[in-house]
Amino acid sequence: MRQFLSIAYNTFMELVRQPIFLLLMTSSSGFCVFIAAVPYFGFGEDPKLVKDMSLALMLLSGLFGAVLCASSSVAQEIRLGTALTVLSKPVSRVTFLLGKYVGLAASLALMTYANLVAALLAGRMAFDAYGDTDVRSLSLYAGAVLLAYALAGFFNFFLRRGFVSDAVFGHILFTTLTVLGIHFFIRDERSFGEVANVDWRMVPAAVLILFALLILAAAALACSTRLDTVPTLAVCSGLFLAGLMSDYFFKSAADSGAIWARFLYALTPNWQQFWLADALEDKKSIPWSYVARSAVYMASCLVAALSAGIWLFEDRELN
């Protein structure tokens, strides 16, 4: 267990120290807030458009993060010989791969949380054709990000600490405090006297997106045992597109009793189970009971993907 936890923690810290992780997290969360500062003239549906785009951006950035982090933690270590060094110790390949996945999943959860904080603020800032941009909230969020970078640079210069990891954790801390401060202490009125509030219904929607990203991370990790970054991205993108269209391609044939359609329909993750942005309209909400059922579905997909990854990694030549 100690070896497993050590591999998971080292993988998490290694991924957090990657400049691409900081760049992807900052750009995706910053763009989430930026899209709430632009008028869309959506016939009163502007807040819904902002929330949908925020969730879509959360999913897209997580897809790239899963592939890049998986390739960095497995494919690159196999190529550089680091994996062979670790496995020369009394560490099994199953422990190594599962520890890598836990560290990868933790880094994705951190990125998703940063995007969720930005999406909650974006949902609060969204306005229709009769409103104006919430410049104060936008400025406070940008100031929090700049403060995180400034403190990380200060610690790096004077204390010789890692810039990227300090910037990542500083970004999480200061943006969270900023959004909470905006929610509790700043009152902003939209059009017709409506008070802007944080839409907490986006939290279960973000949790469902995290479930989808964890499945993609497991698939990317399995591919990284044999493939490099670009082929892994191609395979995961194809799996993502196939999962989006699985109902169209396989469901009717599977319901009619076709064995091949049932097999492919069960094999392909159905991403529509995790994308419930439409449930946020008309004051509806996503019940946590559905989130719990989706967690069971996610667990079954994880078992399948990680089992495939262990099988591919078991006889992988590391020399």
TIVO-70375 format. One line per field, with one value per residue (C-alpha): residue number from 1; x negated, y, z. Coordinates in Angstrom, 3 decimals. Example, Ala and Ser with C-alpha at 12.3 -4.5 7.8 and 13.67 -1.06 7.14 Angstrom:
# residues 2
i <- [1	2]
xx <- [-12.300	-13.670]
yy <- [-4.500	-1.060]
zz <- [7.800	7.140]
***
This chain:
# residues 319
i <- [1	2	3	4	5	6	7	8	9	10	11	12	13	14	15	16	17	18	19	20	21	22	23	24	25	26	27	28	29	30	31	32	33	34	35	36	37	38	39	40	41	42	43	44	45	46	47	48	49	50	51	52	53	54	55	56	57	58	59	60	61	62	63	64	65	66	67	68	69	70	71	72	73	74	75	76	77	78	79	80	81	82	83	84	85	86	87	88	89	90	91	92	93	94	95	96	97	98	99	100	101	102	103	104	105	106	107	108	109	110	111	112	113	114	115	116	117	118	119	120	121	122	123	124	125	126	127	128	129	130	131	132	133	134	135	136	137	138	139	140	141	142	143	144	145	146	147	148	149	150	151	152	153	154	155	156	157	158	159	160	161	162	163	164	165	166	167	168	169	170	171	172	173	174	175	176	177	178	179	180	181	182	183	184	185	186	187	188	189	190	191	192	193	194	195	196	197	198	199	200	201	202	203	204	205	206	207	208	209	210	211	212	213	214	215	216	217	218	219	220	221	222	223	224	225	226	227	228	229	230	231	232	233	234	235	236	237	238	239	240	241	242	243	244	245	246	247	248	249	250	251	252	253	254	255	256	257	258	259	260	261	262	263	264	265	266	267	268	269	270	271	272	273	274	275	276	277	278	279	280	281	282	283	284	285	286	287	288	289	290	291	292	293	294	295	296	297	298	299	300	301	302	303	304	305	306	307	308	309	310	311	312	313	314	315	316	317	318	319]
xx <- [0.000	-2.858	-4.331	-0.946	-0.430	-3.961	-3.505	-0.107	-1.425	-4.574	-2.512	-0.120	-2.923	-4.789	-1.738	-0.978	-4.546	-4.099	-3.882	-1.242	0.993	0.810	1.321	4.330	5.953	5.444	6.543	9.663	10.840	10.002	11.929	14.900	15.074	14.388	17.340	19.650	18.405	19.524	23.089	24.708	28.233	29.624	33.277	33.154	31.215	27.816	27.284	28.061	25.641	22.889	23.476	23.549	20.314	18.662	19.520	18.433	15.131	14.696	15.163	12.901	10.034	10.348	10.046	6.776	5.583	6.316	4.389	1.423	1.103	1.470	-1.197	-3.487	-3.106	-3.329	-4.460	-7.228	-8.474	-8.580	-10.491	-12.992	-13.465	-12.035	-9.346	-11.975	-13.850	-10.724	-9.697	-13.190	-12.221	-9.710	-6.815	-4.377	-3.150	0.426	-0.564	-2.564	0.259	3.014	0.888	0.322	4.056	4.900	2.381	3.762	7.336	6.387	4.802	7.904	10.128	8.020	8.341	12.084	12.473	10.665	12.964	16.022	15.106	14.778	18.046	19.932	18.677	19.493	23.050	23.404	21.949	24.081	26.443	29.009	29.450	30.728	27.783	24.131	20.826	19.956	16.592	16.034	16.258	14.175	11.476	11.447	11.053	8.260	6.586	6.754	5.023	2.354	1.807	1.270	-1.311	-3.020	-3.347	-4.590	-7.235	-8.206	-8.595	-10.528	-12.980	-13.590	-12.851	-13.792	-10.401	-8.804	-6.962	-4.401	-3.124	-2.888	-1.021	1.422	2.257	2.277	4.704	7.020	6.869	7.248	9.918	11.986	11.760	12.552	15.681	16.890	16.283	18.165	21.060	21.445	20.373	21.031	24.557	25.109	28.419	29.205	31.937	35.350	33.991	33.073	30.196	27.292	26.557	24.334	26.173	25.197	27.039	23.874	22.050	23.684	23.323	19.589	19.344	20.872	18.349	15.584	16.917	16.604	13.077	12.057	13.190	11.275	8.221	8.381	8.649	5.771	3.651	4.328	3.368	0.222	-1.166	-1.612	-1.212	-2.692	-0.861	0.581	1.912	3.354	5.141	6.500	7.793	9.386	10.988	12.416	13.716	15.276	17.031	18.180	19.633	21.544	23.161	23.574	27.336	27.686	25.528	26.206	29.274	32.026	30.182	29.413	33.068	34.043	31.792	28.635	25.744	23.066	24.972	25.428	21.718	20.628	23.264	22.044	18.377	18.660	19.065	22.251	21.178	24.773	25.236	22.783	23.849	26.953	26.577	30.156	31.370	30.315	33.003	36.434	35.343	34.769	31.940	29.924	30.794	27.859	29.451	28.783	25.186	24.855	26.196	23.813	20.961	21.792	21.747	18.433	16.971	17.877	16.244	13.147	12.824	12.992	10.527	8.008	8.210	7.383	4.523	3.095	3.347	1.528	-1.138	-1.776	-3.955	-5.154	-8.877	-10.494	-14.123]
yy <- [0.000	2.383	1.811	2.439	5.689	6.855	6.290	8.038	11.060	11.397	11.140	13.837	16.221	15.495	16.360	19.480	20.664	20.400	23.850	22.526	21.672	25.228	26.687	24.472	25.080	28.855	29.298	27.137	28.692	32.197	31.668	30.380	33.746	35.687	34.204	35.641	39.160	39.111	39.999	37.316	38.708	35.224	36.252	35.928	32.636	34.264	32.811	29.323	29.779	30.811	27.795	25.393	26.813	26.668	22.996	22.226	23.988	22.006	18.769	19.740	20.956	17.813	15.661	17.332	17.243	13.525	12.658	14.930	13.913	10.203	10.393	12.352	9.929	6.601	6.859	9.327	7.318	4.164	6.022	7.552	4.357	5.705	3.022	0.296	1.810	1.830	-1.696	-2.997	-2.441	-4.750	-2.996	-4.929	-3.594	-3.553	-1.379	0.900	1.425	1.823	4.278	6.255	6.346	7.586	10.421	11.235	11.214	13.550	16.042	15.958	16.516	19.554	20.983	20.304	22.057	25.145	25.165	24.662	27.696	29.739	28.316	29.241	32.805	32.859	31.724	34.567	37.146	36.122	38.829	39.316	42.136	44.479	43.949	44.962	43.210	42.631	44.386	44.264	40.475	40.066	42.328	40.557	37.151	38.391	39.945	36.631	34.835	37.526	37.358	33.606	34.060	36.931	34.993	31.920	34.082	35.609	32.198	30.903	33.804	34.167	30.684	28.563	26.855	25.392	28.108	25.943	23.959	27.091	28.883	25.961	25.759	29.544	29.745	27.251	29.041	32.642	32.050	30.034	32.784	35.407	33.645	33.033	36.681	37.828	35.516	36.535	40.189	41.745	42.437	42.851	43.449	42.159	43.505	44.293	44.265	40.570	39.861	37.837	34.648	31.633	28.715	25.813	23.392	23.370	21.408	18.014	18.743	19.285	16.085	14.150	15.712	14.648	11.080	11.232	12.607	9.806	7.253	9.106	9.198	5.423	4.929	7.352	5.549	2.208	3.673	5.273	1.868	1.228	4.567	8.052	11.342	12.045	8.497	8.447	11.729	10.323	7.145	9.026	11.555	8.704	7.020	10.299	10.820	7.193	7.504	10.633	8.804	5.364	5.834	6.672	3.821	0.936	1.486	0.628	-2.459	-3.511	-3.147	-5.338	-8.122	-7.851	-9.413	-7.272	-4.072	-5.099	-5.828	-2.530	-0.557	-2.027	-1.584	2.097	4.575	6.598	10.170	11.380	9.875	12.483	15.530	17.001	20.680	20.774	19.775	23.189	25.101	26.065	25.894	22.159	20.402	17.207	14.875	13.478	10.036	10.185	11.188	8.115	5.844	7.443	6.731	3.022	3.227	5.089	2.407	-0.347	1.577	2.180	-1.518	-2.355	0.357	-0.297	-4.043	-3.446	-1.181	-3.781	-6.453	-4.222	-3.231	-6.725	-7.884	-4.423	-4.419	-1.653	-1.951]
zz <- [0.000	0.762	-2.697	-4.305	-2.390	-3.147	-6.879	-6.835	-4.892	-6.995	-10.181	-8.961	-8.013	-11.233	-13.321	-11.298	-11.919	-15.696	-17.367	-19.781	-16.819	-15.477	-18.947	-19.674	-16.280	-16.367	-19.973	-19.659	-16.392	-17.602	-20.820	-18.794	-17.050	-20.234	-22.140	-19.470	-20.249	-23.893	-25.042	-27.197	-27.798	-27.295	-26.919	-23.134	-23.212	-22.647	-19.131	-20.408	-23.316	-20.910	-18.655	-21.603	-23.014	-19.597	-19.166	-22.729	-22.137	-18.925	-20.854	-23.759	-21.569	-19.471	-22.605	-23.574	-19.971	-19.653	-22.821	-22.151	-18.514	-19.290	-21.983	-19.688	-16.781	-18.682	-22.310	-21.562	-18.584	-20.700	-23.410	-20.960	-18.976	-15.714	-15.639	-15.914	-12.963	-10.795	-11.798	-11.017	-7.377	-5.666	-7.430	-9.603	-12.910	-11.633	-8.653	-10.923	-13.422	-10.831	-8.848	-12.036	-12.659	-9.164	-9.511	-12.963	-11.649	-8.784	-11.199	-13.420	-10.400	-9.500	-13.014	-13.065	-9.720	-11.036	-14.075	-11.850	-9.754	-12.937	-14.331	-11.155	-11.444	-15.165	-14.446	-11.957	-14.356	-17.362	-18.590	-21.329	-23.842	-21.120	-18.765	-18.658	-18.131	-14.481	-14.715	-10.965	-10.721	-13.866	-12.439	-9.087	-10.718	-12.967	-9.929	-8.070	-10.958	-11.211	-7.451	-7.645	-10.398	-8.569	-5.314	-7.184	-8.868	-5.517	-3.865	-6.860	-6.847	-3.116	-1.722	-4.769	-4.760	-7.885	-9.792	-11.588	-8.591	-6.413	-9.209	-9.557	-5.853	-5.528	-8.454	-6.752	-3.392	-4.523	-7.165	-4.677	-2.058	-4.681	-5.957	-2.403	-1.550	-4.655	-3.826	-0.188	-0.128	-3.546	-4.710	-8.416	-10.143	-13.612	-15.847	-14.344	-10.792	-10.719	-8.331	-9.736	-7.783	-8.169	-9.773	-7.516	-9.827	-11.930	-9.215	-9.963	-13.699	-13.167	-11.110	-14.016	-16.393	-14.006	-14.219	-18.015	-17.737	-15.382	-17.972	-20.688	-18.424	-17.946	-21.710	-22.316	-19.737	-21.419	-24.799	-23.355	-22.455	-26.200	-28.011	-27.891	-27.316	-30.783	-31.422	-27.896	-28.580	-31.849	-30.187	-27.281	-29.634	-31.698	-28.556	-27.459	-30.802	-30.916	-27.422	-28.399	-31.328	-29.747	-29.317	-33.002	-34.294	-31.916	-29.690	-32.186	-33.420	-29.850	-28.849	-31.798	-30.517	-32.680	-30.761	-32.425	-31.621	-27.994	-27.706	-29.270	-27.354	-24.056	-25.025	-25.994	-23.103	-23.535	-22.838	-23.020	-19.559	-18.224	-20.256	-18.633	-19.399	-20.687	-17.230	-15.905	-17.786	-16.490	-12.822	-13.061	-11.218	-11.443	-8.539	-6.617	-6.879	-10.622	-9.891	-7.666	-10.410	-12.881	-10.483	-10.699	-14.501	-14.343	-12.057	-14.519	-17.381	-15.256	-14.469	-18.179	-19.270	-16.503	-17.063	-20.724	-19.691	-17.288	-19.988	-22.507	-19.982	-18.619	-21.529	-22.615	-23.347	-21.275	-22.363]
***
